[in-house]
């Protein structure tokens, strides 16, 4: 990634509590590890419901335990090209707060879920270039976008993309930044100025095994991120509450 330490000055608005960079820890599965991560107080926790993933969680999660997680921790179910009926069933079963659609889902499915009072994060993969016009049909039907690195898998490829691409982000929908984020990126992320940036998504780089998070590394990451408030052009979404 080039020039990430010198973001454009047009996004130099003063940081504030409303612009705090949120953190999502994704790919959770095992009860003890879930409790340990929850104690670190991230803003979001992700659970993968795609059977093809090594982090597939549906057969491992306990619905009662999920309901006992702190109210401040928003639970995200991650789905890949799965029917809306199945998605709604898992939302109800595990008291999910949001769903993340990480496949080739169409705007109509996002709208259908939103009409069922399900908050939607729609993920898009970014390679060397990205056509932001592709987001326009989704904008009215999504609470957030998520930008991940284009790779062989729908997610969890463990590699970054050139974040400078997002300097051209034209929409008001806030987004999550994903793809190979690691402890070495903490200082850059803490001061990163990008239009629309709302949260970061941590996953494979903080694992000792699939779905088993390294609590020490996560604690270090959250501590480093909290040392300074990020400055972004993101406006706090009224949909968060």
Secondary structure, 3 states (H helix, E strand, C coil): CCCCCCCCHHHCCCCCHHHCCEEEECCCCCHHHHHHHHCCCCCEEEEECCCCCCCECCCCCCHHHHHCCCCCCEEEEEECCCCHHHHHHHHHHHCCCEEEECCCCCHHHHHHHHHCCCEEEEEEEECCCCCHHHHHHHHCCCCEEEEEECCCCCCCCCCCCCHHHHHHCCCCCCEEECCCCCHHHHHHHHCCCCCCEEEEEECHHHEEECCEECHHHHHHHHHHHHCCCCCCCCCCCCCCC
